[in-house]
């Protein structure tokens, strides 16, 4: 079980690294006026989103595997609800990327700066639930 837990932590950390950085690329895309720089940022965002998606799959898989060891309690239900929000955030990033690719972005760089804070709050709440197990 400790190997599964370690791998879960590694893939979660890697997945969140992508979720922290991708919206930062969106901030730059929303501000960029140079066509070449915009194209380069879009390429970076596409590659990062694809890689982050590949990291999410084992992170979730190892998490479900850990659940088979009998973890339980209200904290786990709350954590799973937050994980669903993280998955939704991940998909929202993909949707926003498509808007940038199609030239349909209407949001400001300030909006993306706030959007970038969401995974920080989610990760903080998830870690507190897992470590403290308040209920």
C-alpha positions in Angstrom: 0.0 0.0 0.0 2.9 2.4 0.7 4.1 2.1 -2.9 0.6 2.9 -4.2 0.4 5.9 -1.8 3.8 7.2 -2.9 2.9 6.9 -6.6 -0.4 8.6 -6.0 1.4 11.5 -4.3 3.9 11.8 -7.1 1.3 11.8 -9.9 -1.0 14.2 -7.9 1.9 16.6 -7.4 2.8 16.4 -11.1 -0.8 16.9 -12.2 -1.2 19.9 -10.0 2.1 21.4 -11.3 0.5 21.4 -14.7 -2.8 22.9 -13.3 -0.8 25.6 -11.6 1.2 26.5 -14.8 -1.3 26.2 -17.6 -3.5 29.2 -16.4 -0.3 31.2 -16.2 0.2 30.6 -19.8 -3.4 31.7 -20.3 -2.5 35.0 -18.5 0.3 35.5 -21.0 -1.9 34.5 -24.0 -4.6 37.0 -22.9 -2.0 39.8 -22.8 0.1 38.9 -25.9 -0.2 40.9 -29.1 2.7 39.5 -31.0 1.5 36.7 -33.4 4.7 34.7 -33.1 4.8 34.8 -29.3 1.0 34.0 -29.3 1.7 30.9 -31.5 4.5 29.8 -29.3 2.4 30.1 -26.1 -0.4 28.2 -27.7 2.0 25.4 -28.5 3.2 25.3 -25.0 -0.3 25.3 -23.6 -1.4 22.4 -25.9 1.6 20.3 -24.9 1.2 21.1 -21.2 -2.5 20.3 -21.3 -1.9 16.9 -23.1 0.9 16.0 -20.6 -1.1 17.1 -17.6 -4.0 14.9 -18.8 -1.7 12.0 -19.0 -0.5 12.6 -15.4 -4.1 12.9 -14.1 -5.0 9.4 -15.3 -2.5 7.4 -13.0 -3.1 10.0 -10.2 -6.8 9.1 -10.2 -6.1 5.4 -10.8 -3.8 5.1 -7.8 -6.3 7.1 -5.7 -9.1 4.7 -6.5 -6.7 1.8 -5.8 -6.0 3.3 -2.3 -9.8 3.4 -1.7 -9.9 -0.4 -2.0 -7.8 -0.6 1.2 -10.8 0.5 3.2 -10.2 4.1 3.8 -13.4 5.8 4.8 -15.2 8.5 6.7 -16.7 11.9 6.0 -13.3 13.3 5.1 -13.0 10.9 2.2 -16.4 11.9 0.8 -15.4 15.6 1.1 -12.1 14.8 -0.6 -13.8 13.0 -3.4 -16.1 15.9 -4.0 -13.1 18.2 -4.2 -11.4 15.7 -6.6 -14.5 16.0 -8.9 -14.0 19.8 -8.8 -10.3 19.4 -9.7 -11.4 17.2 -12.7 -13.9 19.9 -13.7 -11.2 22.5 -13.4 -8.9 20.4 -15.6 -11.7 20.1 -18.3 -12.4 23.9 -18.0 -8.7 24.5 -18.8 -9.1 22.4 -21.9 -12.2 24.4 -22.9 -10.4 27.7 -22.4 -7.5 26.4 -24.4 -9.9 25.6 -27.3 -11.2 29.1 -27.1 -7.7 30.5 -27.4 -6.9 28.2 -30.3 -10.1 29.4 -32.1 -9.5 33.0 -31.3 -12.6 33.2 -29.2 -11.1 34.2 -25.8 -13.0 37.1 -24.3 -11.6 37.0 -20.8 -8.9 39.4 -19.5 -5.5 38.5 -18.1 -6.8 39.6 -14.6 -9.6 37.0 -14.9 -7.0 34.3 -15.6 -4.9 35.4 -12.7 -7.9 34.7 -10.4 -8.7 31.5 -12.2 -5.1 30.4 -11.5 -5.8 30.5 -7.8 -8.5 27.8 -7.9 -6.2 24.8 -7.9 -4.2 26.2 -5.0 -7.3 26.4 -2.9 -8.5 23.0 -3.9 -5.1 21.4 -3.2 -5.0 23.1 0.2 -8.4 21.8 1.1 -7.6 18.3 -0.1 -4.4 18.1 1.8 -6.0 19.3 5.0 -8.8 16.7 4.6 -6.3 13.9 4.1 -3.9 14.8 6.8 -6.2 16.2 9.5 -9.3 14.1 8.7 -11.6 16.6 10.5 -14.7 14.4 10.2 
